[in-house]
Structure formats: structure tokens, C-alpha cells
């Protein structure tokens, strides 16, 4: 029997350690995975930069495809189904990381513009894994929610859903939809010249879904005309060859790293690894629970006489300083244009370790019971608080 050959994206965290227990692993840059590389492979594990379709797989031995991402727009699922190739995604694995990114963006905006968040409206378009977690966190800090998700609304979802136009009238609008090209719920260019008219000039748009969900030309035009605040973008059309002129006018731009907290990455690897084990009929043997990760720096908050939102803002900034990621992307504007796409990719490949809030040791002093509930509502797990 020939040994199992597994081709993986080299940016799959702990990929060789996990999948190496099942066969011979070849780790490659995601954009370099070619038909020749997968011809005799049994399994392929990718991230969003690898297009998995007939052009890549036809004539190969691949029987299993896994993507360590929630989005699947880079996967031709019809082709996989027709050719009886098992497919698994890591849906939900990095959802908490993305929700924490959005919360950090909200607090950063509030601090830089002296705008309180409590009582403001947050429109969430797409109430799946990320949207639900974001709703919980935003509610914990006193924001009012407007939720839009037509598929869930038709299926009788548990929330009270509102129209797209009502959602776009919120103070903040965060996009959490998959990228789809056809059907009644197509999301490509969901934000376009026409739909952007539903937004108020004071609305801040945050996009962490897929770049193509927004028509960037229309978005750029609305911002330049003063019909929309400069948005927060983590995702872009044509990555890594993005619209660098747009980077200059944003409130914040980052290189598609919203879901890059280490804990979500490990969970993604775990989901795909265990699915491949199940397909092969073997027991999982990768001890992901004992990876010996570096200890996170402890956090301490003294509530003192500060108001609750100031405390929460300071805490979130200690846990994850989004402005650092913004500065790293903005710094690429100093490079020659031809060098920027490769630098964009390096930012993703060399992304510093970031931990989800729940994995950060935290002590809280002088917090009321209400504030303590808000802290835990954001996802932190503080040690026994000293209550007033």
C-alpha cells in the first residue's frame, strides 16, 4: 500500500505536526499549489488563496479536500460532489476571532472620534457564526442591534430580522455574509451604487467577510463624496493586489487577518484533521490540547472611578490593539507599488501571535457586578473579581 500523500497550505498552523500523523505531508505556499503538486495526493488542505476546481484536481488522486476557512467561495463544491470528493470546511472555527476584531474596531472608532457606543445601533448583515457572537458582545456593551439575514428569516430563525434598508440605517454596519454570485441571496457587490444610498453619511461600515461583497469603486466614490464615513476593511477585491488608493482614505485597513487569532487557527486545523481521520477510519492522535503554546501576558484592569465603557475600551485595547495591524498595512504605502502585493502576503504569513480574549489571564479590581457581566459578555474570563 502506498503511503498517504497530503498536500497542505504552508500557512495551516501546526499542519505538518497534525497531518504528518496520517501520511507524508507536502507544505506549499497556497498560491503555488498546482495540478502537478496534487496529481498523486489523496488529501488536499487549503486556505482561501487556493482555488480548488476542475483545473486543479482533474486527473488527480485527491479524494478529500478541506479548507481551514469558513468561506468556501474558492471551492467548486459542485465539482467535488460530482466526483465524489469529500469536502470539509472549518466553519465557525475563527468566528470568535472575527467578532473580537469587530468589537476592537468599534472601540477604536469610539476612542478616536470621542463617540460613545452605548445606545448606538449596530446593523449586522449575516447572522451566522460570526454575526451571532458579535451580537452577543455588542449587546453586552449596551448597543442596540438590527439584524438582517434573509435566508435565516425565511427559515424562521430565532431573531427578529429587519430589512436591508433598515439595517443600513444603523450607526455601524458590519458585514458577515458568504460570497455568492447568484440566486435570491447573491452577495457579490451587495454594497453597490444603488444600495449605498440606504446608508447615512454618519454610518461606519466594517467588512470582514469577503472583499467582493462590496463594490469597491462605488464604496470609494461614496466616501470621497462625503456620503459615507471612511470604512474599516479587512478584506479586499483582488488580494493581494488590492486598491492601494483606497487604503489611504480608510479609517482602518488590515491584510485579511480578522480571523487570525491563534486559537481559531488551531481549531481550524483540528476540525479538518479530525474529519480526515474519520474519512480514513482512524482515531485522532494529534494532541492539540497540549501544544505548549507560549503563555499570554496577564492583563489587569482597575475600574476605579472610570465609566464602564472606558474600562471596557482600555481592556479590549490591551487584549488586541487593532491600530498596530492598521499601521502595518499603511506602512506598505511607502513601498514601490510593484512590491506591495508580496508585502501584503508577508504580513499574513508572519502575523504576530494573537490570542482570543478568553485565553488571556485577567484580574479585575473595583468592578461592579454589572461591569463584571459586561467583561464576561465580551468573552473575557476574569479571575474572581473584587466586587463593590
C-alpha positions as YAML, in Angstrom:
chain: A
units: angstrom
residues:
- id: 1
  name: UNK
  ca: [0.00, 0.00, 0.00]
- id: 2
  name: UNK
  ca: [1.38, 3.41, -0.98]
- id: 3
  name: UNK
  ca: [1.79, 5.90, 1.85]
- id: 4
  name: UNK
  ca: [-0.90, 8.57, 2.04]
- id: 5
  name: UNK
  ca: [0.23, 11.85, 0.48]
- id: 6
  name: UNK
  ca: [-1.28, 15.03, 1.86]
- id: 7
  name: UNK
  ca: [-0.72, 18.47, 0.31]
- id: 8
  name: UNK
  ca: [-1.35, 21.42, 2.60]
- id: 9
  name: UNK
  ca: [-1.04, 25.18, 2.52]
- id: 10
  name: UNK
  ca: [2.13, 26.04, 4.43]
- id: 11
  name: UNK
  ca: [0.16, 28.58, 6.47]
- id: 12
  name: UNK
  ca: [-2.00, 25.88, 8.06]
- id: 13
  name: UNK
  ca: [-0.90, 26.20, 11.71]
- id: 14
  name: UNK
  ca: [0.65, 23.01, 13.05]
- id: 15
  name: UNK
  ca: [-0.25, 21.39, 9.74]
- id: 16
  name: UNK
  ca: [2.80, 19.13, 9.37]
- id: 17
  name: UNK
  ca: [2.54, 18.04, 13.01]
- id: 18
  name: UNK
  ca: [-1.14, 17.17, 12.73]
- id: 19
  name: UNK
  ca: [-1.42, 15.69, 9.24]
- id: 20
  name: UNK
  ca: [2.02, 14.10, 9.44]
- id: 21
  name: UNK
  ca: [0.47, 11.50, 11.71]
- id: 22
  name: UNK
  ca: [-1.63, 10.31, 8.77]
- id: 23
  name: UNK
  ca: [0.89, 10.28, 5.93]
- id: 24
  name: UNK
  ca: [3.54, 12.22, 4.05]
- id: 25
  name: UNK
  ca: [2.91, 15.95, 4.14]
- id: 26
  name: UNK
  ca: [3.96, 18.42, 1.44]
- id: 27
  name: UNK
  ca: [3.52, 22.02, 2.63]
- id: 28
  name: UNK
  ca: [3.41, 24.66, -0.11]
- id: 29
  name: UNK
  ca: [2.55, 28.34, -0.50]
- id: 30
  name: UNK
  ca: [-1.19, 28.43, -1.13]
- id: 31
  name: UNK
  ca: [-0.89, 30.23, -4.44]
- id: 32
  name: UNK
  ca: [1.75, 27.74, -5.62]
- id: 33
  name: UNK
  ca: [-0.41, 24.62, -5.25]
- id: 34
  name: UNK
  ca: [-0.69, 23.35, -8.83]
- id: 35
  name: UNK
  ca: [-2.16, 20.34, -10.68]
- id: 36
  name: UNK
  ca: [1.31, 18.77, -10.76]
- id: 37
  name: UNK
  ca: [1.65, 19.12, -6.99]
- id: 38
  name: UNK
  ca: [-1.65, 17.35, -6.23]
- id: 39
  name: UNK
  ca: [-1.64, 14.74, -9.01]
- id: 40
  name: UNK
  ca: [-0.76, 11.82, -6.71]
- id: 41
  name: UNK
  ca: [-2.12, 13.31, -3.47]
- id: 42
  name: UNK
  ca: [-5.00, 11.68, -1.61]
- id: 43
  name: UNK
  ca: [-5.89, 14.73, 0.50]
- id: 44
  name: UNK
  ca: [-5.63, 18.48, -0.02]
- id: 45
  name: UNK
  ca: [-5.93, 21.07, 2.76]
- id: 46
  name: UNK
  ca: [-6.07, 24.73, 1.73]
- id: 47
  name: UNK
  ca: [-6.86, 28.24, 2.83]
- id: 48
  name: UNK
  ca: [-8.74, 30.92, 0.91]
- id: 49
  name: UNK
  ca: [-5.97, 31.75, -1.59]
- id: 50
  name: UNK
  ca: [-6.13, 28.37, -3.40]
- id: 51
  name: UNK
  ca: [-8.88, 27.88, -5.98]
- id: 52
  name: UNK
  ca: [-9.99, 24.24, -5.82]
- id: 53
  name: UNK
  ca: [-11.77, 23.28, -9.04]
- id: 54
  name: UNK
  ca: [-11.54, 21.03, -12.09]
- id: 55
  name: UNK
  ca: [-8.49, 22.90, -13.36]
- id: 56
  name: UNK
  ca: [-6.62, 21.94, -10.20]
- id: 57
  name: UNK
  ca: [-7.97, 18.46, -9.48]
- id: 58
  name: UNK
  ca: [-8.91, 16.83, -12.78]
- id: 59
  name: UNK
  ca: [-6.88, 13.67, -13.25]
- id: 60
  name: UNK
  ca: [-5.58, 13.75, -9.67]
- id: 61
  name: UNK
  ca: [-5.95, 11.12, -6.96]
- id: 62
  name: UNK
  ca: [-7.46, 13.59, -4.48]
- id: 63
  name: UNK
  ca: [-10.36, 12.09, -2.52]
- id: 64
  name: UNK
  ca: [-10.57, 14.62, 0.33]
- id: 65
  name: UNK
  ca: [-10.49, 18.42, 0.34]
- id: 66
  name: UNK
  ca: [-10.51, 20.52, 3.48]
- id: 67
  name: UNK
  ca: [-10.42, 24.29, 3.80]
- id: 68
  name: UNK
  ca: [-9.25, 25.79, 7.06]
- id: 69
  name: UNK
  ca: [-11.59, 28.74, 6.47]
- id: 70
  name: UNK
  ca: [-15.26, 29.49, 6.97]
- id: 71
  name: UNK
  ca: [-15.78, 30.94, 3.49]
- id: 72
  name: UNK
  ca: [-15.95, 28.46, 0.62]
- id: 73
  name: UNK
  ca: [-16.13, 30.74, -2.43]
- id: 74
  name: UNK
  ca: [-12.71, 29.43, -3.54]
- id: 75
  name: UNK
  ca: [-14.07, 25.86, -3.69]
- id: 76
  name: UNK
  ca: [-16.05, 24.41, -6.61]
- id: 77
  name: UNK
  ca: [-18.31, 22.31, -4.43]
- id: 78
  name: UNK
  ca: [-20.37, 21.07, -7.37]
- id: 79
  name: UNK
  ca: [-17.25, 19.61, -8.96]
- id: 80
  name: UNK
  ca: [-16.26, 17.92, -5.71]
- id: 81
  name: UNK
  ca: [-19.73, 16.48, -5.25]
- id: 82
  name: UNK
  ca: [-19.98, 15.18, -8.81]
- id: 83
  name: UNK
  ca: [-16.60, 13.50, -8.45]
- id: 84
  name: UNK
  ca: [-17.37, 12.07, -5.00]
- id: 85
  name: UNK
  ca: [-14.57, 14.01, -3.34]
- id: 86
  name: UNK
  ca: [-15.29, 14.53, 0.35]
- id: 87
  name: UNK
  ca: [-15.27, 18.19, 1.36]
- id: 88
  name: UNK
  ca: [-15.00, 19.74, 4.83]
- id: 89
  name: UNK
  ca: [-14.73, 23.39, 5.89]
- id: 90
  name: UNK
  ca: [-13.73, 24.85, 9.23]
- id: 91
  name: UNK
  ca: [-16.92, 26.88, 9.52]
- id: 92
  name: UNK
  ca: [-17.14, 28.63, 12.86]
- id: 93
  name: UNK
  ca: [-13.55, 27.95, 13.93]
- id: 94
  name: UNK
  ca: [-12.39, 31.55, 13.69]
- id: 95
  name: UNK
  ca: [-15.77, 33.18, 14.29]
- id: 96
  name: UNK
  ca: [-14.87, 34.43, 17.76]
- id: 97
  name: UNK
  ca: [-11.63, 35.94, 16.48]
- id: 98
  name: UNK
  ca: [-13.53, 37.90, 13.82]
- id: 99
  name: UNK
  ca: [-16.15, 39.08, 16.31]
- id: 100
  name: UNK
  ca: [-13.39, 40.31, 18.63]
- id: 101
  name: UNK
  ca: [-11.79, 42.16, 15.71]
- id: 102
  name: UNK
  ca: [-15.07, 43.99, 15.02]
- id: 103
  name: UNK
  ca: [-15.56, 44.87, 18.69]
- id: 104
  name: UNK
  ca: [-11.99, 46.21, 18.76]
- id: 105
  name: UNK
  ca: [-12.73, 48.28, 15.65]
- id: 106
  name: UNK
  ca: [-15.83, 49.73, 17.32]
- id: 107
  name: UNK
  ca: [-13.91, 50.70, 20.44]
- id: 108
  name: UNK
  ca: [-11.07, 52.17, 18.35]
- id: 109
  name: UNK
  ca: [-13.57, 54.31, 16.43]
- id: 110
  name: UNK
  ca: [-15.27, 55.40, 19.65]
- id: 111
  name: UNK
  ca: [-11.96, 56.45, 21.19]
- id: 112
  name: UNK
  ca: [-10.60, 58.25, 18.13]
- id: 113
  name: UNK
  ca: [-13.83, 60.13, 17.46]
- id: 114
  name: UNK
  ca: [-14.96, 60.62, 21.09]
- id: 115
  name: UNK
  ca: [-18.18, 58.77, 20.27]
- id: 116
  name: UNK
  ca: [-19.90, 56.64, 22.93]
- id: 117
  name: UNK
  ca: [-21.03, 53.18, 21.85]
- id: 118
  name: UNK
  ca: [-23.72, 52.65, 24.45]
- id: 119
  name: UNK
  ca: [-27.15, 53.22, 22.93]
- id: 120
  name: UNK
  ca: [-25.80, 53.32, 19.36]
- id: 121
  name: UNK
  ca: [-27.22, 50.92, 16.75]
- id: 122
  name: UNK
  ca: [-25.19, 48.13, 15.18]
- id: 123
  name: UNK
  ca: [-26.53, 46.61, 11.99]
- id: 124
  name: UNK
  ca: [-25.32, 43.07, 11.41]
- id: 125
  name: UNK
  ca: [-25.79, 41.74, 7.89]
- id: 126
  name: UNK
  ca: [-25.43, 37.97, 8.10]
- id: 127
  name: UNK
  ca: [-26.22, 36.36, 11.46]
- id: 128
  name: UNK
  ca: [-24.29, 33.11, 11.19]
- id: 129
  name: UNK
  ca: [-21.40, 32.03, 13.41]
- id: 130
  name: UNK
  ca: [-19.70, 35.43, 13.48]
- id: 131
  name: UNK
  ca: [-22.84, 37.54, 13.43]
- id: 132
  name: UNK
  ca: [-24.33, 35.79, 16.45]
- id: 133
  name: UNK
  ca: [-21.14, 36.15, 18.51]
- id: 134
  name: UNK
  ca: [-20.81, 39.80, 17.54]
- id: 135
  name: UNK
  ca: [-24.43, 40.42, 18.53]
- id: 136
  name: UNK
  ca: [-23.77, 38.96, 21.99]
- id: 137
  name: UNK
  ca: [-20.68, 41.10, 22.53]
- id: 138
  name: UNK
  ca: [-22.28, 44.29, 21.23]
- id: 139
  name: UNK
  ca: [-25.32, 43.75, 23.44]
- id: 140
  name: UNK
  ca: [-23.00, 43.33, 26.44]
- id: 141
  name: UNK
  ca: [-21.70, 46.87, 25.97]
- id: 142
  name: UNK
  ca: [-25.17, 48.34, 25.57]
- id: 143
  name: UNK
  ca: [-25.51, 48.64, 21.82]
- id: 144
  name: UNK
  ca: [-28.86, 48.21, 20.10]
- id: 145
  name: UNK
  ca: [-28.94, 45.54, 17.40]
- id: 146
  name: UNK
  ca: [-30.53, 45.50, 13.95]
- id: 147
  name: UNK
  ca: [-30.17, 42.08, 12.34]
- id: 148
  name: UNK
  ca: [-30.53, 41.21, 8.66]
- id: 149
  name: UNK
  ca: [-30.34, 37.68, 7.26]
- id: 150
  name: UNK
  ca: [-32.92, 36.79, 4.58]
- id: 151
  name: UNK
  ca: [-32.15, 33.02, 4.49]
- id: 152
  name: UNK
  ca: [-32.49, 32.74, 8.28]
- id: 153
  name: UNK
  ca: [-35.60, 34.91, 8.23]
- id: 154
  name: UNK
  ca: [-37.26, 32.59, 5.70]
- id: 155
  name: UNK
  ca: [-36.33, 29.55, 7.77]
- id: 156
  name: UNK
  ca: [-37.96, 31.02, 10.88]
- id: 157
  name: UNK
  ca: [-34.77, 31.90, 12.73]
- id: 158
  name: UNK
  ca: [-34.94, 32.80, 16.40]
- id: 159
  name: UNK
  ca: [-34.20, 36.51, 15.96]
- id: 160
  name: UNK
  ca: [-36.39, 39.39, 14.83]
- id: 161
  name: UNK
  ca: [-34.90, 40.25, 11.46]
- id: 162
  name: UNK
  ca: [-35.18, 43.59, 9.71]
- id: 163
  name: UNK
  ca: [-34.96, 44.69, 6.10]
- id: 164
  name: UNK
  ca: [-31.67, 45.51, 4.40]
- id: 165
  name: UNK
  ca: [-32.64, 49.20, 4.23]
- id: 166
  name: UNK
  ca: [-33.44, 49.36, 7.96]
- id: 167
  name: UNK
  ca: [-30.16, 47.66, 8.81]
- id: 168
  name: UNK
  ca: [-28.15, 50.05, 6.65]
- id: 169
  name: UNK
  ca: [-29.58, 53.00, 8.59]
- id: 170
  name: UNK
  ca: [-27.71, 51.91, 11.73]
- id: 171
  name: UNK
  ca: [-24.82, 53.87, 13.22]
- id: 172
  name: UNK
  ca: [-22.48, 50.98, 12.44]
- id: 173
  name: UNK
  ca: [-22.96, 48.22, 9.84]
- id: 174
  name: UNK
  ca: [-20.88, 45.04, 9.95]
- id: 175
  name: UNK
  ca: [-20.88, 42.52, 7.08]
- id: 176
  name: UNK
  ca: [-20.76, 38.78, 7.81]
- id: 177
  name: UNK
  ca: [-22.12, 37.09, 4.70]
- id: 178
  name: UNK
  ca: [-20.60, 34.40, 2.49]
- id: 179
  name: UNK
  ca: [-19.61, 35.43, -1.02]
- id: 180
  name: UNK
  ca: [-22.17, 34.12, -3.52]
- id: 181
  name: UNK
  ca: [-22.73, 35.03, -7.13]
- id: 182
  name: UNK
  ca: [-26.28, 34.02, -7.97]
- id: 183
  name: UNK
  ca: [-29.69, 33.25, -6.53]
- id: 184
  name: UNK
  ca: [-32.03, 35.45, -4.47]
- id: 185
  name: UNK
  ca: [-29.38, 35.96, -1.80]
- id: 186
  name: UNK
  ca: [-26.37, 36.71, -4.01]
- id: 187
  name: UNK
  ca: [-23.88, 38.81, -2.06]
- id: 188
  name: UNK
  ca: [-21.32, 39.83, -4.68]
- id: 189
  name: UNK
  ca: [-21.46, 43.64, -4.72]
- id: 190
  name: UNK
  ca: [-24.18, 43.61, -2.08]
- id: 191
  name: UNK
  ca: [-22.94, 47.12, -1.39]
- id: 192
  name: UNK
  ca: [-23.15, 48.93, -4.71]
- id: 193
  name: UNK
  ca: [-24.01, 52.31, -6.18]
- id: 194
  name: UNK
  ca: [-27.74, 51.72, -5.56]
- id: 195
  name: UNK
  ca: [-27.71, 50.06, -2.13]
- id: 196
  name: UNK
  ca: [-25.21, 52.53, -0.70]
- id: 197
  name: UNK
  ca: [-27.93, 55.18, -0.97]
- id: 198
  name: UNK
  ca: [-29.62, 53.48, 2.00]
- id: 199
  name: UNK
  ca: [-26.69, 54.42, 4.25]
- id: 200
  name: UNK
  ca: [-26.45, 57.61, 6.24]
- id: 201
  name: UNK
  ca: [-23.33, 59.81, 5.93]
- id: 202
  name: UNK
  ca: [-22.57, 59.13, 9.60]
- id: 203
  name: UNK
  ca: [-22.57, 55.32, 9.20]
- id: 204
  name: UNK
  ca: [-19.36, 53.34, 9.68]
- id: 205
  name: UNK
  ca: [-19.16, 50.19, 7.53]
- id: 206
  name: UNK
  ca: [-16.99, 47.29, 8.68]
- id: 207
  name: UNK
  ca: [-16.27, 44.47, 6.23]
- id: 208
  name: UNK
  ca: [-14.59, 41.27, 7.43]
- id: 209
  name: UNK
  ca: [-16.45, 38.88, 5.12]
- id: 210
  name: UNK
  ca: [-15.08, 38.98, 1.56]
- id: 211
  name: UNK
  ca: [-13.80, 41.94, -0.41]
- id: 212
  name: UNK
  ca: [-16.11, 41.32, -3.35]
- id: 213
  name: UNK
  ca: [-19.19, 41.73, -1.14]
- id: 214
  name: UNK
  ca: [-18.66, 45.46, -1.65]
- id: 215
  name: UNK
  ca: [-18.23, 47.18, -4.99]
- id: 216
  name: UNK
  ca: [-15.04, 48.95, -4.00]
- id: 217
  name: UNK
  ca: [-15.35, 51.57, -6.75]
- id: 218
  name: UNK
  ca: [-18.82, 52.53, -5.52]
- id: 219
  name: UNK
  ca: [-17.68, 52.47, -1.89]
- id: 220
  name: UNK
  ca: [-14.66, 54.64, -2.69]
- id: 221
  name: UNK
  ca: [-16.88, 57.09, -4.59]
- id: 222
  name: UNK
  ca: [-19.34, 57.36, -1.67]
- id: 223
  name: UNK
  ca: [-16.51, 58.05, 0.77]
- id: 224
  name: UNK
  ca: [-14.87, 60.66, -1.44]
- id: 225
  name: UNK
  ca: [-18.24, 62.38, -1.92]
- id: 226
  name: UNK
  ca: [-18.88, 62.51, 1.84]
- id: 227
  name: UNK
  ca: [-21.90, 60.21, 1.63]
- id: 228
  name: UNK
  ca: [-20.30, 57.62, 3.93]
- id: 229
  name: UNK
  ca: [-17.69, 57.60, 6.65]
- id: 230
  name: UNK
  ca: [-14.32, 56.07, 5.72]
- id: 231
  name: UNK
  ca: [-14.92, 52.36, 6.41]
- id: 232
  name: UNK
  ca: [-12.99, 49.63, 8.19]
- id: 233
  name: UNK
  ca: [-11.86, 46.94, 5.74]
- id: 234
  name: UNK
  ca: [-10.06, 43.70, 6.47]
- id: 235
  name: UNK
  ca: [-10.93, 42.08, 3.13]
- id: 236
  name: UNK
  ca: [-10.33, 43.26, -0.41]
- id: 237
  name: UNK
  ca: [-11.08, 42.51, -4.03]
- id: 238
  name: UNK
  ca: [-8.12, 41.03, -5.90]
- id: 239
  name: UNK
  ca: [-5.99, 40.19, -2.87]
- id: 240
  name: UNK
  ca: [-3.04, 40.68, -2.62]
- id: 241
  name: UNK
  ca: [-3.07, 43.21, -5.48]
- id: 242
  name: UNK
  ca: [-5.50, 45.48, -3.67]
- id: 243
  name: UNK
  ca: [-6.64, 49.05, -4.32]
- id: 244
  name: UNK
  ca: [-3.90, 50.94, -2.52]
- id: 245
  name: UNK
  ca: [-5.52, 54.30, -3.21]
- id: 246
  name: UNK
  ca: [-8.46, 53.10, -1.12]
- id: 247
  name: UNK
  ca: [-6.12, 52.20, 1.76]
- id: 248
  name: UNK
  ca: [-5.20, 55.88, 2.01]
- id: 249
  name: UNK
  ca: [-8.75, 57.05, 2.76]
- id: 250
  name: UNK
  ca: [-9.96, 54.32, 5.12]
- id: 251
  name: UNK
  ca: [-10.47, 54.66, 8.83]
- id: 252
  name: UNK
  ca: [-8.67, 51.33, 9.12]
- id: 253
  name: UNK
  ca: [-7.35, 48.76, 6.68]
- id: 254
  name: UNK
  ca: [-5.81, 45.40, 7.59]
- id: 255
  name: UNK
  ca: [-4.50, 42.49, 5.47]
- id: 256
  name: UNK
  ca: [-7.31, 39.92, 5.86]
- id: 257
  name: UNK
  ca: [-6.34, 38.95, 9.41]
- id: 258
  name: UNK
  ca: [-9.57, 39.42, 11.38]
- id: 259
  name: UNK
  ca: [-9.83, 35.67, 11.96]
- id: 260
  name: UNK
  ca: [-6.12, 35.18, 12.64]
- id: 261
  name: UNK
  ca: [-6.20, 34.68, 16.42]
- id: 262
  name: UNK
  ca: [-4.06, 31.64, 17.10]
- id: 263
  name: UNK
  ca: [-6.83, 29.80, 18.92]
- id: 264
  name: UNK
  ca: [-9.15, 29.92, 15.90]
- id: 265
  name: UNK
  ca: [-6.34, 28.78, 13.61]
- id: 266
  name: UNK
  ca: [-5.66, 25.76, 15.81]
- id: 267
  name: UNK
  ca: [-9.38, 24.96, 15.89]
- id: 268
  name: UNK
  ca: [-9.45, 25.10, 12.07]
- id: 269
  name: UNK
  ca: [-6.61, 22.60, 11.83]
- id: 270
  name: UNK
  ca: [-8.29, 20.38, 14.40]
- id: 271
  name: UNK
  ca: [-11.61, 20.32, 12.51]
- id: 272
  name: UNK
  ca: [-10.01, 19.34, 9.19]
- id: 273
  name: UNK
  ca: [-7.62, 16.85, 10.79]
- id: 274
  name: UNK
  ca: [-10.40, 15.06, 12.67]
- id: 275
  name: UNK
  ca: [-12.57, 14.98, 9.54]
- id: 276
  name: UNK
  ca: [-9.75, 13.35, 7.58]
- id: 277
  name: UNK
  ca: [-9.24, 10.84, 10.40]
- id: 278
  name: UNK
  ca: [-12.93, 9.97, 10.23]
- id: 279
  name: UNK
  ca: [-12.73, 9.55, 6.46]
- id: 280
  name: UNK
  ca: [-9.77, 7.21, 6.85]
- id: 281
  name: UNK
  ca: [-11.35, 5.32, 9.73]
- id: 282
  name: UNK
  ca: [-8.55, 6.07, 12.19]
- id: 283
  name: UNK
  ca: [-8.59, 7.53, 15.69]
- id: 284
  name: UNK
  ca: [-7.28, 11.12, 16.00]
- id: 285
  name: UNK
  ca: [-3.83, 11.16, 17.56]
- id: 286
  name: UNK
  ca: [-2.83, 14.82, 17.39]
- id: 287
  name: UNK
  ca: [-2.73, 16.24, 20.95]
- id: 288
  name: UNK
  ca: [-3.92, 19.73, 20.09]
- id: 289
  name: UNK
  ca: [-4.88, 20.29, 23.73]
- id: 290
  name: UNK
  ca: [-1.22, 20.19, 24.82]
- id: 291
  name: UNK
  ca: [0.67, 22.15, 22.20]
- id: 292
  name: UNK
  ca: [2.74, 24.04, 24.76]
- id: 293
  name: UNK
  ca: [1.73, 27.45, 23.45]
- id: 294
  name: UNK
  ca: [3.53, 30.47, 24.86]
- id: 295
  name: UNK
  ca: [1.78, 31.94, 27.86]
- id: 296
  name: UNK
  ca: [-0.20, 35.07, 27.15]
- id: 297
  name: UNK
  ca: [0.75, 38.22, 29.02]
- id: 298
  name: UNK
  ca: [-1.56, 38.79, 32.00]
- id: 299
  name: UNK
  ca: [-3.99, 41.71, 31.91]
- id: 300
  name: UNK
  ca: [-5.11, 43.81, 34.86]
- id: 301
  name: UNK
  ca: [-7.94, 46.33, 35.00]
- id: 302
  name: UNK
  ca: [-8.60, 48.70, 37.89]
- id: 303
  name: UNK
  ca: [-12.09, 50.07, 37.32]
- id: 304
  name: UNK
  ca: [-11.60, 52.85, 39.87]
- id: 305
  name: UNK
  ca: [-13.82, 55.83, 39.10]
- id: 306
  name: UNK
  ca: [-13.76, 55.36, 35.32]
- id: 307
  name: UNK
  ca: [-17.01, 54.84, 33.46]
- id: 308
  name: UNK
  ca: [-17.74, 51.31, 32.27]
- id: 309
  name: UNK
  ca: [-17.19, 51.90, 28.54]
- id: 310
  name: UNK
  ca: [-13.79, 53.49, 29.18]
- id: 311
  name: UNK
  ca: [-12.80, 50.46, 31.21]
- id: 312
  name: UNK
  ca: [-14.03, 48.08, 28.52]
- id: 313
  name: UNK
  ca: [-12.31, 50.07, 25.77]
- id: 314
  name: UNK
  ca: [-9.00, 50.05, 27.63]
- id: 315
  name: UNK
  ca: [-9.34, 46.34, 28.31]
- id: 316
  name: UNK
  ca: [-10.01, 45.48, 24.67]
- id: 317
  name: UNK
  ca: [-7.08, 47.60, 23.53]
- id: 318
  name: UNK
  ca: [-4.80, 45.77, 25.95]
- id: 319
  name: UNK
  ca: [-6.09, 42.44, 24.66]
- id: 320
  name: UNK
  ca: [-5.83, 43.33, 20.97]
- id: 321
  name: UNK
  ca: [-4.52, 46.64, 19.67]
- id: 322
  name: UNK
  ca: [-6.07, 46.84, 16.20]
- id: 323
  name: UNK
  ca: [-4.20, 50.06, 15.47]
- id: 324
  name: UNK
  ca: [-0.99, 48.03, 15.23]
- id: 325
  name: UNK
  ca: [-2.40, 45.92, 12.41]
- id: 326
  name: UNK
  ca: [-3.67, 49.09, 10.73]
- id: 327
  name: UNK
  ca: [-0.22, 50.69, 10.93]
- id: 328
  name: UNK
  ca: [1.49, 47.64, 9.43]
- id: 329
  name: UNK
  ca: [-0.70, 47.73, 6.33]
- id: 330
  name: UNK
  ca: [-0.49, 51.51, 5.98]
- id: 331
  name: UNK
  ca: [3.31, 51.28, 6.12]
- id: 332
  name: UNK
  ca: [3.25, 49.33, 2.85]
- id: 333
  name: UNK
  ca: [2.21, 52.53, 1.08]
- id: 334
  name: UNK
  ca: [5.84, 53.62, 1.38]
- id: 335
  name: UNK
  ca: [6.93, 50.70, -0.81]
- id: 336
  name: UNK
  ca: [7.03, 50.80, -4.61]
- id: 337
  name: UNK
  ca: [3.63, 49.67, -5.95]
- id: 338
  name: UNK
  ca: [5.09, 46.53, -7.51]
- id: 339
  name: UNK
  ca: [6.43, 45.40, -4.12]
- id: 340
  name: UNK
  ca: [3.20, 45.83, -2.18]
- id: 341
  name: UNK
  ca: [1.34, 42.58, -3.07]
- id: 342
  name: UNK
  ca: [4.22, 40.40, -1.84]
- id: 343
  name: UNK
  ca: [4.48, 42.54, 1.29]
- id: 344
  name: UNK
  ca: [0.73, 42.13, 1.86]
- id: 345
  name: UNK
  ca: [1.23, 38.34, 1.76]
- id: 346
  name: UNK
  ca: [4.17, 38.57, 4.19]
- id: 347
  name: UNK
  ca: [2.02, 40.42, 6.70]
- id: 348
  name: UNK
  ca: [-0.36, 37.48, 6.69]
- id: 349
  name: UNK
  ca: [2.34, 34.83, 6.78]
- id: 350
  name: UNK
  ca: [4.31, 36.49, 9.60]
- id: 351
  name: UNK
  ca: [1.29, 37.66, 11.60]
- id: 352
  name: UNK
  ca: [2.19, 38.03, 15.29]
- id: 353
  name: UNK
  ca: [0.63, 35.73, 17.85]
- id: 354
  name: UNK
  ca: [-2.78, 36.99, 18.91]
- id: 355
  name: UNK
  ca: [-4.94, 35.18, 21.46]
- id: 356
  name: UNK
  ca: [-8.69, 35.28, 21.88]
- id: 357
  name: UNK
  ca: [-9.94, 37.23, 24.90]
- id: 358
  name: UNK
  ca: [-10.92, 34.09, 26.83]
- id: 359
  name: UNK
  ca: [-7.32, 32.83, 26.82]
- id: 360
  name: UNK
  ca: [-5.83, 35.98, 28.35]
- id: 361
  name: UNK
  ca: [-5.23, 35.85, 32.13]
- id: 362
  name: UNK
  ca: [-7.20, 38.74, 33.59]
- id: 363
  name: UNK
  ca: [-7.65, 40.24, 37.02]
- id: 364
  name: UNK
  ca: [-10.26, 42.91, 37.64]
- id: 365
  name: UNK
  ca: [-10.27, 45.26, 40.58]
- id: 366
  name: UNK
  ca: [-13.02, 47.57, 41.73]
- id: 367
  name: UNK
  ca: [-15.64, 46.43, 39.23]
- id: 368
  name: UNK
  ca: [-19.35, 46.46, 39.89]
- id: 369
  name: UNK
  ca: [-21.38, 43.34, 39.23]
- id: 370
  name: UNK
  ca: [-22.75, 44.97, 36.07]
- id: 371
  name: UNK
  ca: [-19.28, 45.78, 34.75]
- id: 372
  name: UNK
  ca: [-18.11, 42.28, 35.53]
- id: 373
  name: UNK
  ca: [-21.02, 40.92, 33.49]
- id: 374
  name: UNK
  ca: [-20.06, 43.18, 30.61]
- id: 375
  name: UNK
  ca: [-16.46, 41.98, 30.74]
- id: 376
  name: UNK
  ca: [-17.56, 38.35, 30.60]
- id: 377
  name: UNK
  ca: [-20.10, 39.26, 27.91]
- id: 378
  name: UNK
  ca: [-17.19, 40.36, 25.71]
- id: 379
  name: UNK
  ca: [-15.68, 36.92, 26.13]
- id: 380
  name: UNK
  ca: [-13.09, 37.50, 28.85]
- id: 381
  name: UNK
  ca: [-12.76, 35.06, 31.72]
- id: 382
  name: UNK
  ca: [-11.51, 37.12, 34.65]
- id: 383
  name: UNK
  ca: [-10.31, 35.64, 37.88]
- id: 384
  name: UNK
  ca: [-12.59, 36.05, 40.89]
- id: 385
  name: UNK
  ca: [-13.49, 39.76, 40.89]
- id: 386
  name: UNK
  ca: [-13.46, 42.11, 43.83]
- id: 387
  name: UNK
  ca: [-16.98, 43.49, 43.74]
- id: 388
  name: UNK
  ca: [-18.07, 46.83, 45.10]
...
